[in-house]
Amino acid sequence: VYQHQGRYYVAGTPGNKYAVSVRNKTAQRLMAVVSVDGVNVVSGETAAPEQTGYVLWSSMQYEINGWRKSTDEVAAFVFTALPDSYAARTDRPGNVGVIGLAVYREYEAPRPVLQPAPRPWGDLRSNALGKAADAASAESSAPAAAPAEARRADAVAPQRLREEKLGTGHGEREISQVNYTDFRRASERPAEVISIYYDSY
């Protein structure tokens, strides 16, 4: 990964497959809404924050190696000429060359604060301990990730189709098994947004 003027870049070679590796470094479940070329990798829709994504358990790492076609298969990500990219072939070339990731925390219900029972003789130490009890804050994540609207809109300006520019093609089917799960986002806005740009070297 190359860094230039605050952006991250990856060099690709036409015909090569690739995967997006996502790792949850937190102690709770997270939802990653991932898009390639402005297309949600799970649903195939034009990417938006409220869409579905992948739920990762604590410390889990997952390789997203294609657009999901079912709970058992994906169509591999393959670097290709821009006109042959999946986004361009479906008339959505505006964000070709961008891998987007929006991460959501999972909602956690606030923990109740237990007050100590009153003592008949007014134990001052007990009352002091009761007042020192902590109230837990909750944040939530969502199982899908797409860049936040503002960041997504600014990610890449619409570009003319150029044969020399890389896109991501809709490759051959590969086995990749997942299951459905419930996930409630802690907030409407993602906790983190990451954009990685790619093109030929």
C-alpha positions as CSV (number, residue, x, y, z in Angstrom):
1,V,0.0,0.0,0.0
2,Y,1.4,3.4,-1.1
3,Q,0.6,6.6,0.8
4,H,0.4,9.9,-1.1
5,Q,-1.1,13.2,-0.1
6,G,-3.3,11.6,2.6
7,R,-4.6,8.8,0.4
8,Y,-3.7,5.1,0.2
9,Y,-3.0,3.5,-3.1
10,V,-2.6,-0.1,-4.4
11,A,-1.0,-1.0,-7.7
12,G,-2.8,-3.7,-9.6
13,T,-2.1,-5.8,-12.7
14,P,-4.8,-6.7,-15.3
15,G,-5.9,-10.3,-14.9
16,N,-4.8,-10.6,-11.3
17,K,-7.3,-11.6,-8.6
18,Y,-7.3,-9.8,-5.3
19,A,-9.1,-9.7,-1.9
20,V,-10.0,-7.1,0.7
21,S,-8.8,-8.3,4.1
22,V,-10.7,-6.9,7.0
23,R,-9.7,-7.4,10.7
24,N,-11.7,-6.6,13.8
25,K,-9.2,-5.4,16.5
26,T,-11.9,-4.6,19.0
27,A,-13.5,-6.6,21.8
28,Q,-17.0,-6.4,20.3
29,R,-18.7,-7.3,17.0
30,L,-18.4,-4.9,14.2
31,M,-20.1,-4.5,10.8
32,A,-18.1,-3.7,7.8
33,V,-20.0,-2.2,4.8
34,V,-17.6,-2.7,1.9
35,S,-17.7,-1.4,-1.7
36,V,-15.5,-1.9,-4.7
37,D,-15.9,0.7,-7.5
38,G,-18.9,2.1,-5.7
39,V,-20.7,-1.2,-5.7
40,N,-21.7,-2.9,-2.4
41,V,-19.8,-6.3,-2.4
42,V,-22.7,-8.1,-0.6
43,S,-25.8,-6.8,-2.3
44,G,-24.5,-5.5,-5.7
45,E,-26.3,-2.2,-5.1
46,T,-24.8,1.2,-5.7
47,A,-23.0,1.7,-2.4
48,A,-24.7,3.6,0.5
49,P,-24.2,3.6,4.3
50,E,-27.5,2.0,5.2
51,Q,-26.8,-1.1,3.2
52,T,-25.8,-4.6,4.4
53,G,-22.2,-5.8,5.0
54,Y,-20.1,-8.3,6.9
55,V,-20.3,-8.9,10.7
56,L,-17.0,-9.7,12.2
57,W,-16.6,-11.1,15.7
58,S,-14.0,-9.7,18.1
59,S,-10.4,-10.4,16.8
60,M,-11.8,-12.0,13.6
61,Q,-10.1,-11.5,10.2
62,Y,-11.9,-12.1,7.0
63,E,-10.9,-12.1,3.3
64,I,-13.5,-10.6,1.0
65,N,-12.5,-12.0,-2.4
66,G,-15.4,-11.2,-4.6
67,W,-19.0,-10.0,-5.0
68,R,-21.4,-12.2,-3.1
69,K,-23.7,-14.2,-5.2
70,S,-25.2,-16.5,-2.5
71,T,-24.3,-17.6,1.0
72,D,-22.0,-20.2,-0.7
73,E,-20.4,-18.3,-3.6
74,V,-18.7,-15.1,-4.8
75,A,-17.7,-13.8,-8.2
76,A,-13.9,-13.1,-7.8
77,F,-12.4,-9.6,-7.8
78,V,-10.2,-9.4,-10.9
79,F,-8.2,-6.3,-12.1
80,T,-9.3,-5.5,-15.6
81,A,-9.5,-2.6,-18.1
82,L,-12.0,0.0,-16.9
83,P,-14.6,-0.6,-19.7
84,D,-14.7,-4.3,-18.7
85,S,-15.2,-3.5,-15.0
86,Y,-18.4,-4.7,-13.3
87,A,-19.3,-1.1,-12.4
88,A,-18.8,0.2,-16.0
89,R,-20.8,-2.7,-17.5
90,T,-23.7,-1.8,-15.2
91,D,-23.4,2.0,-16.1
92,R,-21.9,3.0,-12.7
93,P,-18.3,4.0,-13.6
94,G,-18.1,7.1,-11.4
95,N,-16.2,5.4,-8.5
96,V,-14.1,2.9,-10.4
97,G,-10.7,2.6,-8.7
98,V,-11.9,3.0,-5.1
99,I,-12.3,0.4,-2.4
100,G,-14.5,1.8,0.4
101,L,-15.0,0.5,3.9
102,A,-17.4,1.9,6.5
103,V,-17.3,0.3,10.0
104,Y,-20.2,0.3,12.5
105,R,-20.1,-0.6,16.1
106,E,-22.9,-2.7,17.5
107,Y,-25.5,-1.3,19.8
108,E,-25.3,-2.2,23.5
109,A,-28.1,-1.5,25.9
110,P,-27.1,0.8,28.7
111,R,-26.2,-1.1,31.9
112,P,-28.5,-0.2,34.8
113,V,-26.8,1.5,37.8
114,L,-27.5,-0.3,41.0
115,Q,-28.1,1.9,44.0
116,P,-27.3,0.4,47.4
117,A,-30.2,-0.3,49.7
118,P,-30.6,2.3,52.4
119,R,-29.3,1.4,55.8
120,P,-31.2,2.2,59.0
121,W,-28.1,3.8,60.6
122,G,-27.0,5.8,57.6
123,D,-23.6,4.2,56.8
124,L,-21.7,7.1,55.1
125,R,-19.2,4.7,53.6
126,S,-21.9,2.7,51.8
127,N,-23.5,5.9,50.4
128,A,-20.2,7.1,49.1
129,L,-19.6,3.9,47.3
130,G,-23.1,4.0,45.8
131,K,-22.4,7.5,44.4
132,A,-19.2,6.3,42.8
133,A,-20.9,3.7,40.6
134,D,-20.2,4.1,36.8
135,A,-22.8,4.5,34.1
136,A,-21.7,2.6,30.9
137,S,-21.9,4.2,27.5
138,A,-23.0,2.2,24.5
139,E,-21.8,2.3,20.9
140,S,-23.1,0.1,18.1
141,S,-21.9,-1.4,14.9
142,A,-23.6,-2.5,11.7
143,P,-23.1,-5.6,9.6
144,A,-22.6,-3.8,6.4
145,A,-20.3,-1.1,5.3
146,A,-20.3,1.6,2.8
147,P,-18.6,4.9,3.0
148,A,-20.4,7.7,4.8
149,E,-22.4,9.9,2.3
150,A,-20.2,12.9,2.6
151,R,-17.0,10.9,2.3
152,R,-18.4,8.8,-0.4
153,A,-19.4,11.8,-2.5
154,D,-15.9,13.2,-2.2
155,A,-14.1,10.0,-2.6
156,V,-13.7,10.1,-6.4
157,A,-14.9,12.6,-9.0
158,P,-16.6,11.0,-12.0
159,Q,-14.1,10.1,-14.6
160,R,-14.2,9.5,-18.3
161,L,-13.7,5.9,-19.3
162,R,-10.1,5.4,-20.3
163,E,-8.8,2.0,-21.4
164,E,-5.5,2.3,-19.5
165,K,-7.3,2.8,-16.2
166,L,-7.9,-0.3,-14.0
167,G,-11.3,-1.4,-12.8
168,T,-12.5,-4.6,-11.1
169,G,-14.0,-7.3,-13.2
170,H,-16.7,-9.8,-12.3
171,G,-14.5,-12.9,-12.2
172,E,-15.3,-16.6,-12.0
173,R,-17.4,-18.1,-9.2
174,E,-15.5,-19.2,-6.1
175,I,-16.7,-21.0,-2.9
176,S,-17.1,-18.6,0.1
177,Q,-19.5,-19.6,2.8
178,V,-21.3,-17.2,5.2
179,N,-24.3,-17.2,7.4
180,Y,-26.9,-14.5,8.2
181,T,-27.0,-12.8,11.6
182,D,-28.8,-10.0,13.3
183,F,-26.9,-6.7,13.9
184,R,-28.1,-3.4,15.3
185,R,-26.0,-0.4,14.5
186,A,-25.0,1.9,17.4
187,S,-25.3,5.0,15.3
188,E,-26.3,6.1,11.8
189,R,-22.9,7.3,11.0
190,P,-20.0,4.9,10.8
191,A,-17.3,4.8,13.5
192,E,-14.6,4.7,10.8
193,V,-14.4,5.2,7.1
194,I,-11.4,3.9,5.0
195,S,-10.8,4.5,1.3
196,I,-8.1,2.8,-0.7
197,Y,-7.5,3.8,-4.4
198,Y,-6.1,1.4,-7.0
199,D,-4.7,1.7,-10.5
200,S,-1.9,0.2,-12.6
201,Y,1.6,0.8,-11.4
